[in-house]
Amino acid sequence: MAKRVARKKAGGGAKSSTPLVTIRARQEGTVPANYDIPQSKGTDLIDLARRWSYTLRVRTRWAGNSDIRDEFGEKAVKDFGKLDLSETIIQHLALFTHIEVELYHKNFVGANAAEALDAASELPWEYLLSAATRSVGRLQSLLITRCLSNGSGMKPQPPKRMLFVESAPGRIDNNYEFSGEETRIKAAVGLEDVDLKAQKGLTFSRTDPYGKLQDAVQSRRWEVIHVTGVDTHQAVWCVDEFYDRIKEEIRADVIDKATDRLQDGMILRGDQVSEQPVRYDKLADLLAKPGRPAPHLVTLNLYYSGARTARQVVKNGVYAALGFLDEIDDEFAELFFQAFYWAWCHGGSSIPAAFLYAWQQMDSDRMHGTGIVIWLGRSMADESVAAAKEILRRKTTAPGK
């Protein structure tokens, strides 16, 4: 059993009413651990997010090399030291089966507050914590969840009403089709294919215009919404000079003029245009409109959906959201969501445990560095014992991607 430790605040007692991030660790029979990263570490976190995000984007260059993976694990330990999470703290975290990373989006101070929040969302905590704790000796499976508290009190059960949103508008239609994913998800959730008027079942929205999709989302209280399609970044790879043929007022909404940076989001069919890029915050408002009852769960089979889009739908009231920090093999993405939904809907698992189960079903040799994330609208601190039991019962190899 781990040695009892008092709550510690990383950052040498830096004064701040709200930390930038809190790292919590939970396991049955072990005293919980809590470590705060103060807002004064915002600049360091921005630098780490930039460097590690790039490293994981080029993971095909090193994922198959165990020596490089070991080297990155050691580097992750050192880089956590820049956030005042010492090697001793990492060794302590290695004793646990569940680590929660809570991000705070209120009461930020300083000129770089918004950039620091984005960096905290972009940083691949899942990979870094997994690699760092494995580097110092972790052996057991590790569940890593993100939290952005929204006051959610629900404990979702498997859905009876689910909306499947797919979108391949305009020129993208030549590159993508969704019949395989439809079959997999339908089988995993075990719901019948029904229309919007039905009270129960799985309803499909297939590349509907924006207004029609909005009506479908707001037509009833969906328990789950699954979204699949092409994000704003992938569109450039699918179609040459994609944004050159988009109207200026639409293009300006997703490309920041000051930085010329393309914003995260998704390509939908517009009401008056065939291809409409929708920025991540507007996409989140479409899926979970503030002021309306939110879905329990939103799953996003989109590149670059894990940092901002998933975070934003949770901020809007969703209990849990799953997405990807960068690119992922399309086949693997479908298999992941199929495994996740099967474990939740048929395996008696909670959403976080189903997430871990799906990780464990993936080919670990090909998944190193893959950024699949889960955001929760409430801390799992109160559920740590039950979650730990559920994880330990599986007794499978740690995912450690």
Backbone hydrogen bonds in HBPLUS format (Angstrom, degrees):
<---DONOR---> <-ACCEPTOR-->    atom                        ^
c    i                          cat <-CA-CA->   ^        H-A-AA   ^      H-
h    n   atom  resd res      DA  || num        DHA   H-A  angle D-A-AA Bond
n    s   type  num  typ     dist DA aas  dist angle  dist       angle   num
A0008-LYS N   A0034-ASN O   3.39 MM  26  6.26 149.1  2.49 164.4 167.5     1
A0010-ALA N   A0036-ASP O   3.01 MM  26  5.11 114.4  2.46 122.9 138.5     2
A0014-ALA N   A0011-GLY O   3.26 MM   3  5.54 133.0  2.49 104.1 115.6     3
A0020-LEU N   A0037-ILE O   2.76 MM  17  5.62 145.2  1.88 148.2 159.5     4
A0021-VAL N   A0037-ILE O   3.22 MM  16  5.10 157.9  2.27 139.1 144.7     5
A0037-ILE N   A0021-VAL O   2.73 MM  16  5.10 168.0  1.74 163.7 162.1     6
A0022-THR N   A0102-GLU O   2.98 MM  80  5.18 155.8  2.04 144.0 151.6     7
A0102-GLU N   A0022-THR O   2.89 MM  80  5.18 169.3  1.90 160.4 159.9     8
A0023-ILE N   A0035-TYR O   2.75 MM  12  5.08 171.8  1.75 156.5 158.3     9
A0035-TYR N   A0023-ILE O   2.84 MM  12  5.08 154.6  1.90 146.6 154.8    10
A0024-ARG N   A0100-GLU O   2.85 MM  76  5.03 169.8  1.86 153.1 156.6    11
A0100-GLU N   A0024-ARG O   2.75 MM  76  5.03 160.6  1.79 145.2 152.1    12
A0025-ALA N   A0033-ALA O   2.92 MM   8  5.07 152.9  2.00 143.9 145.7    13
A0033-ALA N   A0025-ALA O   3.13 MM   8  5.07 163.1  2.16 139.4 144.4    14
A0026-ARG N   A0098-HIS O   2.91 MM  72  5.36 161.2  1.94 154.8 160.3    15
A0030-THR N   A0027-GLN O   3.13 MM   3  5.57 153.5  2.20 138.5 136.5    16
A0041-LYS N   A0038-PRO O   3.02 MM   3  5.78 167.5  2.04 120.8 124.8    17
A0042-GLY N   A0039-GLN O   3.03 MM   3  5.40 153.9  2.10 121.9 121.4    18
A0045-LEU N   A0041-LYS O   2.97 MM   4  6.20 157.2  2.02 154.8 161.9    19
A0046-ILE N   A0042-GLY O   2.93 MM   4  6.18 151.9  2.01 149.5 156.9    20
A0047-ASP N   A0043-THR O   3.13 MM   4  6.41 157.8  2.18 147.0 152.0    21
A0048-LEU N   A0044-ASP O   2.97 MM   4  6.25 160.3  2.01 150.5 155.8    22
A0049-ALA N   A0045-LEU O   2.87 MM   4  6.01 160.7  1.91 150.5 155.8    23
A0050-ARG N   A0046-ILE O   3.12 MM   4  6.28 156.9  2.18 144.4 150.1    24
A0051-ARG N   A0047-ASP O   3.11 MM   4  6.35 165.7  2.13 150.8 154.1    25
A0052-TRP N   A0048-LEU O   2.88 MM   4  5.90 172.2  1.88 157.4 160.1    26
A0053-SER N   A0049-ALA O   3.00 MM   4  5.70 150.4  2.09 136.3 144.7    27
A0054-TYR N   A0050-ARG O   3.35 MM   4  6.42 156.2  2.41 136.7 142.4    28
A0055-THR N   A0051-ARG O   3.05 MM   4  6.32 157.7  2.11 143.4 150.0    29
A0056-LEU N   A0052-TRP O   3.01 MM   4  6.20 159.4  2.05 148.6 152.3    30
A0057-ARG N   A0053-SER O   3.05 MM   4  6.23 142.8  2.19 139.5 149.8    31
A0057-ARG N   A0054-TYR O   3.10 MM   3  5.04 120.8  2.47  93.3 108.7    32
A0058-VAL N   A0054-TYR O   3.23 MM   4  6.54 139.0  2.41 148.7 157.7    33
A0059-ARG N   A0056-LEU O   3.21 MM   3  4.83 149.7  2.31 110.2 106.3    34
A0061-ARG N   A0058-VAL O   3.05 MM   3  5.94 166.1  2.07 126.2 130.3    35
A0062-TRP N   A0059-ARG O   2.97 MM   3  5.39 147.9  2.08 111.0 119.9    36
A0063-ALA N   A0059-ARG O   2.72 MM   4  5.34 156.2  1.77 173.9 169.9    37
A0065-ASN N   A0062-TRP O   2.95 MM   3  5.37 168.0  1.96 122.9 126.5    38
A0069-ARG N   A0065-ASN O   3.05 MM   4  6.37 157.7  2.10 151.0 158.0    39
A0070-ASP N   A0066-SER O   2.94 MM   4  6.15 154.3  2.01 144.8 151.1    40
A0071-GLU N   A0067-ASP O   2.94 MM   4  6.21 153.5  2.01 143.2 151.1    41
A0072-PHE N   A0068-ILE O   2.82 MM   4  6.11 153.4  1.89 151.5 158.3    42
A0073-GLY N   A0069-ARG O   2.99 MM   4  6.26 143.8  2.12 141.4 151.3    43
A0074-GLU N   A0070-ASP O   3.12 MM   4  6.48 155.0  2.18 149.2 154.5    44
A0075-LYS N   A0071-GLU O   2.93 MM   4  6.21 152.4  2.01 144.4 153.0    45
A0076-ALA N   A0072-PHE O   2.81 MM   4  5.99 149.0  1.90 143.9 151.8    46
A0077-VAL N   A0073-GLY O   3.21 MM   4  6.52 151.3  2.30 141.9 148.4    47
A0078-LYS N   A0074-GLU O   3.16 MM   4  6.53 159.2  2.21 146.8 151.6    48
A0079-ASP N   A0075-LYS O   2.82 MM   4  6.09 159.3  1.86 153.4 159.6    49
A0080-PHE N   A0076-ALA O   2.95 MM   4  6.12 149.9  2.04 146.7 153.9    50
A0081-GLY N   A0078-LYS O   3.02 MM   3  5.15 130.6  2.27  96.9 110.7    51
A0082-LYS N   A0079-ASP O   3.00 MM   3  5.32 142.9  2.14 104.9 114.9    52
A0083-LEU N   A0080-PHE O   2.93 MM   3  5.24 148.1  2.03 106.3 116.5    53
A0085-LEU N   A0080-PHE O   2.94 MM   5  5.13 158.5  1.99 143.1 138.6    54
A0084-ASP N   A0081-GLY O   2.96 MM   3  4.77 155.2  2.02 105.9 108.0    55
A0089-ILE N   A0086-SER O   3.05 MM   3  5.13 119.0  2.44  96.0 110.6    56
A0090-ILE N   A0086-SER O   2.98 MM   4  6.39 157.1  2.04 149.9 156.4    57
A0091-GLN N   A0087-GLU O   2.86 MM   4  6.10 154.8  1.92 148.1 154.8    58
A0092-HIS N   A0088-THR O   3.02 MM   4  6.29 144.9  2.15 138.4 148.0    59
A0092-HIS N   A0089-ILE O   3.04 MM   3  4.95 117.3  2.45  92.0 107.8    60
A0093-LEU N   A0089-ILE O   2.85 MM   4  6.20 157.4  1.90 153.0 159.2    61
A0094-ALA N   A0090-ILE O   2.97 MM   4  6.19 137.5  2.16 142.5 153.8    62
A0095-LEU N   A0092-HIS O   3.11 MM   3  5.69 166.4  2.13 116.5 120.8    63
A0096-PHE N   A0093-LEU O   3.16 MM   3  5.75 171.8  2.16 121.5 124.0    64
A0143-LEU N   A0097-THR O   2.86 MM  46  6.10 170.1  1.87 145.3 147.5    65
A0099-ILE N   A0143-LEU O   2.86 MM  44  6.29 160.9  1.90 164.9 171.4    66
A0145-THR N   A0099-ILE O   3.07 MM  46  6.57 154.0  2.14 153.5 161.6    67
A0101-VAL N   A0145-THR O   2.84 MM  44  6.25 162.1  1.87 157.4 163.2    68
A0147-CYS N   A0101-VAL O   2.85 MM  46  6.03 152.0  1.93 144.2 142.2    69
A0103-LEU N   A0147-CYS O   2.95 MM  44  6.27 157.7  2.00 174.3 173.4    70
A0113-ALA N   A0110-GLY O   3.35 MM   3  5.40 155.7  2.41 113.9 111.7    71
A0116-ALA N   A0112-ASN O   2.79 MM   4  5.94 151.1  1.87 153.0 161.7    72
A0117-LEU N   A0113-ALA O   3.01 MM   4  6.28 153.2  2.08 148.1 154.7    73
A0118-ASP N   A0114-ALA O   3.06 MM   4  6.34 160.4  2.10 147.5 152.4    74
A0119-ALA N   A0115-GLU O   2.86 MM   4  6.08 154.0  1.93 144.0 151.9    75
A0120-ALA N   A0116-ALA O   2.84 MM   4  6.06 153.4  1.91 146.7 153.8    76
A0121-SER N   A0117-LEU O   3.04 MM   4  6.30 136.7  2.23 139.0 150.6    77
A0121-SER N   A0118-ASP O   3.08 MM   3  5.02 126.1  2.39  91.8 106.2    78
A0122-GLU N   A0118-ASP O   2.82 MM   4  6.08 146.0  1.93 147.2 157.5    79
A0123-LEU N   A0119-ALA O   2.86 MM   4  5.87 150.5  1.94 152.0 157.6    80
A0125-TRP N   A0123-LEU O   2.76 MM   2  5.60 131.9  1.99 112.8  97.2    81
A0128-LEU N   A0124-PRO O   3.01 MM   4  6.24 177.6  2.01 164.9 165.0    82
A0129-LEU N   A0125-TRP O   2.80 MM   4  5.74 170.5  1.80 154.4 157.7    83
A0130-SER N   A0126-GLU O   3.11 MM   4  6.01 154.3  2.18 135.7 143.6    84
A0131-ALA N   A0127-TYR O   2.77 MM   4  5.85 170.5  1.77 157.9 160.9    85
A0132-ALA N   A0128-LEU O   2.81 MM   4  5.78 161.2  1.84 145.4 151.8    86
A0133-THR N   A0129-LEU O   3.00 MM   4  5.92 166.7  2.02 142.1 146.5    87
A0134-ARG N   A0130-SER O   3.01 MM   4  6.01 151.8  2.09 141.9 150.4    88
A0135-SER N   A0131-ALA O   2.93 MM   4  6.02 143.2  2.07 138.6 148.8    89
A0136-VAL N   A0132-ALA O   3.26 MM   4  6.62 134.6  2.48 140.5 151.1    90
A0138-ARG N   A0133-THR O   2.88 MM   5  5.46 160.8  1.92 142.1 140.7    91
A0137-GLY N   A0134-ARG O   3.16 MM   3  5.14 164.3  2.18 103.2 106.9    92
A0146-ARG N   A0374-ILE O   2.91 MM 228  6.02 159.7  1.95 164.8 168.2    93
A0376-LEU N   A0146-ARG O   2.71 MM 230  6.03 142.9  1.85 140.8 152.1    94
A0148-LEU N   A0376-LEU O   2.97 MM 228  6.31 160.6  2.01 167.3 172.2    95
A0150-ASN N   A0377-GLY O   2.88 MM 227  5.07 162.9  1.91 140.6 137.1    96
A0201-GLY N   A0160-LYS O   2.69 MM  41  5.87 172.2  1.70 163.0 164.7    97
A0223-GLU N   A0161-ARG O   3.16 MM  62  5.69 147.0  2.28 136.6 145.6    98
A0162-MET N   A0201-GLY O   3.07 MM  39  6.41 159.2  2.11 160.0 160.2    99
A0203-THR N   A0162-MET O   2.92 MM  41  6.30 168.0  1.94 165.2 166.9   100
A0163-LEU N   A0224-VAL O   2.96 MM  61  6.39 161.3  2.00 155.2 158.9   101
A0226-HIS N   A0163-LEU O   2.91 MM  63  6.36 159.3  1.95 160.3 167.3   102
A0164-PHE N   A0203-THR O   2.77 MM  39  6.06 167.0  1.79 167.2 170.7   103
A0205-SER N   A0164-PHE O   2.83 MM  41  6.09 159.5  1.87 164.1 160.7   104
A0165-VAL N   A0226-HIS O   2.72 MM  61  6.00 165.9  1.74 173.1 175.9   105
A0228-THR N   A0165-VAL O   2.85 MM  63  6.29 150.2  1.94 160.1 169.7   106
A0166-GLU N   A0205-SER O   2.98 MM  39  6.20 173.9  1.98 173.3 171.3   107
A0207-THR N   A0166-GLU O   2.78 MM  41  5.76 164.6  1.80 148.2 148.3   108
A0167-SER N   A0228-THR O   3.16 MM  61  6.68 137.1  2.35 145.5 157.8   109
A0172-ILE N   A0169-PRO O   3.02 MM   3  5.58 139.2  2.19 148.6 144.0   110
A0173-ASP N   A0170-GLY O   3.20 MM   3  5.81 153.0  2.28 113.7 120.3   111
A0174-ASN N   A0171-ARG O   3.40 MM   3  6.02 159.6  2.45 111.0 115.4   112
A0175-ASN N   A0172-ILE O   2.84 MM   3  5.40 160.7  1.87 120.7 127.2   113
A0182-GLU N   A0178-PHE O   2.87 MM   4  6.05 160.8  1.90 159.4 165.4   114
A0183-THR N   A0179-SER O   3.06 MM   4  6.25 161.3  2.09 147.2 151.3   115
A0184-ARG N   A0180-GLY O   3.05 MM   4  6.30 161.5  2.09 149.1 153.9   116
A0185-ILE N   A0181-GLU O   2.96 MM   4  6.08 175.6  1.96 158.0 159.1   117
A0186-LYS N   A0182-GLU O   2.95 MM   4  5.93 162.1  1.98 149.5 155.3   118
A0187-ALA N   A0183-THR O   3.07 MM   4  6.16 160.2  2.11 144.9 150.0   119
A0188-ALA N   A0184-ARG O   2.98 MM   4  6.15 152.4  2.05 144.9 153.2   120
A0189-VAL N   A0185-ILE O   2.98 MM   4  6.17 161.4  2.01 157.4 159.8   121
A0190-GLY N   A0186-LYS O   3.01 MM   4  5.91 141.2  2.16 140.1 150.6   122
A0202-LEU N   A0192-GLU O   2.74 MM  10  5.73 175.6  1.75 158.2 159.4   123
A0194-VAL N   A0202-LEU O   2.90 MM   8  5.72 161.9  1.93 137.4 142.8   124
A0198-ALA N   A0195-ASP O   3.21 MM   3  5.81 155.0  2.27 115.9 122.3   125
A0213-LEU N   A0209-PRO O   2.89 MM   4  6.11 161.4  1.92 162.9 169.3   126
A0210-TYR N   A0269-ARG O   2.80 MM  59  5.91 125.8  2.09 144.6 158.2   127
A0214-GLN N   A0210-TYR O   2.84 MM   4  6.06 159.4  1.88 153.3 159.3   128
A0215-ASP N   A0211-GLY O   2.99 MM   4  6.24 154.9  2.06 143.7 150.2   129
A0216-ALA N   A0212-LYS O   2.95 MM   4  6.21 152.6  2.03 143.8 151.5   130
A0217-VAL N   A0213-LEU O   2.91 MM   4  6.19 161.0  1.94 156.2 160.4   131
A0218-GLN N   A0214-GLN O   3.04 MM   4  6.21 156.1  2.10 147.0 153.4   132
A0219-SER N   A0215-ASP O   2.87 MM   4  5.75 108.3  2.40 137.4 153.7   133
A0219-SER N   A0216-ALA O   3.28 MM   3  5.06 154.6  2.35  95.7 103.2   134
A0296-HIS N   A0223-GLU O   2.82 MM  73  5.18 137.4  2.00 122.0 134.1   135
A0297-LEU N   A0223-GLU O   3.24 MM  74  6.67 150.8  2.33 149.3 157.8   136
A0225-ILE N   A0297-LEU O   3.05 MM  72  6.51 152.7  2.12 151.0 159.5   137
A0299-THR N   A0225-ILE O   3.00 MM  74  6.50 155.4  2.07 151.5 159.4   138
A0227-VAL N   A0299-THR O   2.83 MM  72  6.13 165.4  1.85 164.0 168.9   139
A0301-ASN N   A0227-VAL O   2.72 MM  74  5.91 166.1  1.74 172.4 168.7   140
A0267-ILE N   A0230-VAL O   3.00 MM  37  5.95 163.8  2.03 173.1 168.0   141
A0235-ALA N   A0231-ASP O   3.14 MM   4  6.25 144.4  2.27 150.0 158.7   142
A0232-THR N   A0265-GLY O   3.33 MM  33  5.24 146.0  2.45 100.5 103.3   143
A0236-VAL N   A0233-HIS O   3.15 MM   3  5.84 144.6  2.28 115.7 122.7   144
A0237-TRP N   A0234-GLN O   2.92 MM   3  5.20 127.5  2.20 103.6 117.7   145
A0238-CYS N   A0234-GLN O   2.95 MM   4  6.26 145.0  2.08 151.7 162.8   146
A0239-VAL N   A0235-ALA O   3.01 MM   4  6.04 157.8  2.06 148.6 152.9   147
A0244-ASP N   A0241-GLU O   3.15 MM   3  5.32 139.2  2.33 102.6 114.3   148
A0246-ILE N   A0243-TYR O   3.26 MM   3  5.03 167.2  2.27 101.4 104.4   149
A0250-ILE N   A0247-LYS O   3.06 MM   3  5.38 127.8  2.34 105.0 118.6   150
A0251-ARG N   A0247-LYS O   2.84 MM   4  6.07 164.4  1.86 160.2 165.6   151
A0252-ALA N   A0248-GLU O   2.85 MM   4  5.92 157.4  1.90 152.4 157.8   152
A0253-ASP N   A0250-ILE O   3.15 MM   3  5.40 144.1  2.28 102.5 112.5   153
A0254-VAL N   A0251-ARG O   3.11 MM   3  5.67 150.6  2.20 113.1 120.7   154
A0255-ILE N   A0251-ARG O   3.09 MM   4  6.19 129.2  2.36 150.5 165.0   155
A0263-GLN N   A0254-VAL O   2.68 MM   9  5.10 175.6  1.68 165.4 165.7   156
A0256-ASP N   A0261-ARG O   2.91 MM   5  5.23 159.6  1.95 153.7 148.1   157
A0260-ASP N   A0256-ASP O   2.57 MM   4  5.01 133.4  1.78 147.2 159.8   158
A0280-TYR N   A0264-ASP O   2.84 MM  16  5.35 138.4  2.01 142.3 133.7   159
A0266-MET N   A0278-VAL O   2.98 MM  12  5.35 151.3  2.06 142.3 150.5   160
A0278-VAL N   A0266-MET O   2.78 MM  12  5.35 159.8  1.82 155.5 162.6   161
A0268-LEU N   A0276-GLN O   2.96 MM   8  5.15 176.8  1.97 139.3 138.2   162
A0276-GLN N   A0268-LEU O   2.70 MM   8  5.15 161.3  1.73 165.7 162.2   163
A0270-GLY N   A0273-VAL O   2.95 MM   3  4.82 125.3  2.25 141.5 154.3   164
A0282-LYS N   A0279-ARG O   3.04 MM   3  5.46 121.1  2.40 110.1 124.5   165
A0283-LEU N   A0279-ARG O   2.87 MM   4  6.10 150.9  1.95 155.1 164.5   166
A0284-ALA N   A0280-TYR O   2.89 MM   4  6.08 153.1  1.96 143.5 150.6   167
A0285-ASP N   A0281-ASP O   3.01 MM   4  6.24 151.0  2.09 137.3 144.9   168
A0286-LEU N   A0282-LYS O   2.96 MM   4  6.16 140.8  2.12 136.7 147.1   169
A0287-LEU N   A0283-LEU O   3.03 MM   4  6.33 154.5  2.10 148.9 154.8   170
A0288-ALA N   A0284-ALA O   2.79 MM   4  5.84 153.0  1.86 150.7 158.8   171
A0292-ARG N   A0289-LYS O   3.08 MM   3  5.73 159.1  2.12 144.2 145.3   172
A0320-ALA N   A0296-HIS O   3.08 MM  24  6.49 146.7  2.19 149.5 159.7   173
A0298-VAL N   A0320-ALA O   3.06 MM  22  6.56 149.6  2.16 148.1 157.5   174
A0322-LEU N   A0298-VAL O   3.06 MM  24  6.62 149.1  2.16 149.5 158.8   175
A0300-LEU N   A0322-LEU O   2.92 MM  22  5.94 153.2  1.99 146.2 155.0   176
A0304-TYR N   A0326-ASP O   3.33 MM  22  4.49 158.3  2.38 110.0 114.6   177
A0305-SER N   A0324-PHE O   2.83 MM  19  5.28 124.3  2.15 145.4 160.9   178
A0310-ALA N   A0305-SER O   2.92 MM   5  6.04 156.1  1.98 168.2 174.3   179
A0306-GLY N   A0324-PHE O   2.66 MM  18  4.38 160.2  1.70 125.4 119.3   180
A0312-GLN N   A0308-ARG O   2.77 MM   4  5.86 155.6  1.83 152.4 158.9   181
A0313-VAL N   A0309-THR O   3.04 MM   4  6.35 157.0  2.10 154.4 159.1   182
A0314-VAL N   A0310-ALA O   3.23 MM   4  6.43 154.8  2.30 145.6 151.9   183
A0315-LYS N   A0311-ARG O   2.94 MM   4  6.21 152.7  2.01 144.7 153.3   184
A0316-ASN N   A0312-GLN O   2.96 MM   4  6.23 135.8  2.16 139.2 151.1   185
A0318-VAL N   A0313-VAL O   3.16 MM   5  5.86 165.3  2.19 145.3 142.5   186
A0317-GLY N   A0314-VAL O   2.93 MM   3  5.17 163.1  1.96 109.9 114.8   187
A0377-GLY N   A0319-TYR O   2.74 MM  58  4.82 146.1  1.86 145.5 146.0   188
A0321-ALA N   A0375-TRP O   2.97 MM  54  5.21 149.8  2.06 141.3 147.9   189
A0375-TRP N   A0321-ALA O   2.85 MM  54  5.21 167.5  1.86 157.8 161.7   190
A0323-GLY N   A0373-VAL O   3.17 MM  50  5.63 154.5  2.23 146.0 152.4   191
A0373-VAL N   A0323-GLY O   2.95 MM  50  5.63 170.8  1.96 159.1 162.2   192
A0325-LEU N   A0371-GLY O   2.74 MM  46  4.97 157.3  1.79 144.8 152.6   193
A0333-ALA N   A0329-ASP O   2.93 MM   4  6.20 156.7  1.99 156.2 163.4   194
A0334-GLU N   A0330-ASP O   3.11 MM   4  6.39 162.0  2.14 150.3 153.8   195
A0335-LEU N   A0331-GLU O   3.01 MM   4  6.25 162.6  2.04 150.7 155.8   196
A0336-PHE N   A0332-PHE O   2.80 MM   4  5.97 153.1  1.87 150.1 157.7   197
A0337-PHE N   A0333-ALA O   3.07 MM   4  6.37 169.1  2.08 154.8 155.9   198
A0338-GLN N   A0334-GLU O   2.94 MM   4  6.10 153.5  2.01 146.8 155.2   199
A0339-ALA N   A0335-LEU O   2.92 MM   4  6.10 162.0  1.95 148.6 152.7   200
A0340-PHE N   A0336-PHE O   2.85 MM   4  6.10 158.8  1.89 152.5 159.3   201
A0341-TYR N   A0337-PHE O   2.93 MM   4  6.02 175.4  1.93 151.2 152.5   202
A0342-TRP N   A0338-GLN O   2.99 MM   4  6.07 155.4  2.05 145.3 152.7   203
A0343-ALA N   A0339-ALA O   3.02 MM   4  6.15 165.6  2.04 148.8 152.2   204
A0344-TRP N   A0340-PHE O   3.01 MM   4  6.26 156.9  2.06 151.7 158.5   205
A0345-CYS N   A0341-TYR O   2.81 MM   4  5.77 168.3  1.83 150.3 154.5   206
A0346-HIS N   A0342-TRP O   2.80 MM   4  5.42 150.0  1.89 144.5 151.2   207
A0347-GLY N   A0343-ALA O   3.04 MM   4  4.34 130.4  2.29 102.4 114.3   208
A0349-SER N   A0343-ALA O   3.38 MM   6  5.88 160.2  2.42 153.8 150.3   209
A0354-ALA N   A0350-SER O   2.84 MM   4  5.97 153.4  1.91 151.0 158.9   210
A0355-PHE N   A0351-ILE O   2.97 MM   4  6.18 147.2  2.07 147.5 156.6   211
A0356-LEU N   A0352-PRO O   3.07 MM   4  6.43 156.1  2.13 147.6 152.6   212
A0357-TYR N   A0353-ALA O   2.87 MM   4  6.10 160.4  1.91 148.3 154.3   213
A0358-ALA N   A0354-ALA O   2.93 MM   4  6.12 159.7  1.97 147.0 151.6   214
A0359-TRP N   A0355-PHE O   3.11 MM   4  6.42 154.5  2.18 145.6 152.3   215
A0360-GLN N   A0356-LEU O   3.02 MM   4  6.34 155.2  2.08 150.1 156.6   216
A0361-GLN N   A0357-TYR O   3.16 MM   4  6.50 124.9  2.48 141.5 155.7   217
A0361-GLN N   A0358-ALA O   3.14 MM   3  5.20 143.1  2.29  98.7 109.3   218
A0362-MET N   A0359-TRP O   3.13 MM   3  5.57 158.1  2.18 111.6 118.3   219
A0366-ARG N   A0363-ASP O   3.05 MM   3  5.67 144.3  2.18 115.5 124.9   220
A0367-MET N   A0364-SER O   3.20 MM   3  4.97 152.2  2.28  96.6 105.0   221
A0370-THR N   A0367-MET O   2.99 MM   3  5.37 164.2  2.01 137.2 136.5   222
A0369-GLY N   A0401-LYS O   2.19 MM  32  5.25 167.2  1.21 157.8 163.1   223
A0383-GLU N   A0380-MET O   2.90 MM   3  5.12 141.7  2.05 106.3 118.4   224
A0384-SER N   A0381-ALA O   3.38 MM   3  5.23 165.7  2.40 105.5 105.9   225
A0387-ALA N   A0383-GLU O   2.92 MM   4  6.05 163.5  1.95 158.7 164.3   226
A0388-ALA N   A0384-SER O   2.83 MM   4  5.91 156.4  1.88 146.7 153.1   227
A0389-LYS N   A0385-VAL O   3.02 MM   4  6.28 161.7  2.05 152.3 156.6   228
A0390-GLU N   A0386-ALA O   3.05 MM   4  6.26 159.5  2.09 147.5 153.1   229
A0391-ILE N   A0387-ALA O   2.98 MM   4  6.22 156.3  2.04 150.1 156.1   230
A0392-LEU N   A0388-ALA O   2.88 MM   4  6.03 169.6  1.89 155.9 159.0   231
A0393-ARG N   A0389-LYS O   3.01 MM   4  6.09 145.2  2.13 145.7 153.7   232
A0394-ARG N   A0391-ILE O   3.14 MM   3  5.65 142.5  2.29 108.8 118.2   233
